[in-house]
Every structure is written in structure tokens, then in C-alpha cells.
Amino acid sequence: MPLPDEKARLEIFGIHCKDKPLASDVNLEDLAKATPGLVGSDIEAICRRASMLAIREFLSGLGSRPEASEVAGFEIAAGHFEEALRKFRE
């Protein structure tokens, strides 16, 4: 089976980011371009790791019981994806 091309990787990122609160600086096309040679499970892992990094960062800035209004501001930023990609390649 051939590796997914850039268009397929973009679709895979779209699937795994569909219901995630992405910040405006996240560009899925850039992520697809930056991930040649990766397969769907790799991309899924990167999306999950970016999500977890964002959650950890967000929760570290909140008290023990965050208010609903605080949670509404949660976003996964481009930096979280960059760090997830960096850790994936280590």
C-alpha cells in the first residue's frame, strides 16, 4: 500500500481534528506538507499528542475546579502541533 500523499494527509488531519477546538494559527495544509512519509496512525498520534499538550498547558493555568467560562477558551494551537511533531520525530 502506498504512503499517503499530501492531499491524503490533509484529509487525515481533517478527520482527526474535526471536532477539536483549533486556534486560528493552525493550518492543516501546512501540517500535511510537513509530514511526508507519515501514515494515518502517525498523524492520529500527532493530533492526540497535540491535544494532550494543549490540555496539560491549559489545566496548569487553572485552579482545581475551573469554571465553565474558563473552559470555553480552550484551544489547540500551532505550537502544540509543532511540539507534537518534534517529539514524534525524536
N, C-alpha and C positions, 0 to 999 in steps of 0.2 A: 504494500500500500504506500503510495507516495506521501511525502510530507505536505502539510497544508501550505498553500501559497499565501501571499499577503491578504488577498481577498477572503480566503477561508479563515485565516487567523483573526481578521477583523470581525467576521461573523461569530467566531468562537468567543472572542472578548465580549461581543454584544450579548450573547447568551448568558455568560457568567456575570455580567454587570447589569443585566436587565432591570432588576428591582433594587439595585444598590443606590444609595444617595451619593452620587458622584459630584465632586466640586467642579466648578466651571473650567478649571485648568486641566482637567483630564481629557485627553484626546485619544480616543480608541484607535484612530488611524495611525497616530504616532507609535502607539504600543504595538500595533500589528507590524509596522515597519521595523521596529526594534527587536523583533523576536523571530528572525528567520531560523529555521531548523527545529523550532519547538512544535510539539504536537498538542492536541486538545487537553490532555491531562496535565501537561506542563502549564498551559495557560490557565486552566482551572486552579492549579496550585498557586500561581502568582496572584490571581484575583482573591483567593481566600487569604493568602498571607497579607496582601494589601489591606483587606478588610480588618483582619486581626490587628495589624499595626495601628490602623486608624482607631479602632475600638479601644485599644490599650492607651493610646495617647489621649483620647477623649475622656476616658474614665479617670485617668490620672489627674485631670484638671477639675474634677467634680468632687463634691462631698460624698459621703457614704450613701445618701439617698437622693439622687438627682431629681429635680422637678421635671415635669413633662415639657415645660418650655425650654429647659436646658438640653434635653434630649433631641428636641426638634432641630437643633442647629448642627447635628452630627453630619459630617461629610467625609468621603474618602477622597483625598487629594492626589495630585500627580506625584508628589513626593513619596507618598505611601507606595505607589506602584513602582517608582524608581528604586526605593529601598527593597521592595519585594523582588524585583528583577536582580538587583545586586546580590542579595542573599541566595537567590536561586542559582546564580552562576558560580557561587563560591564552592 
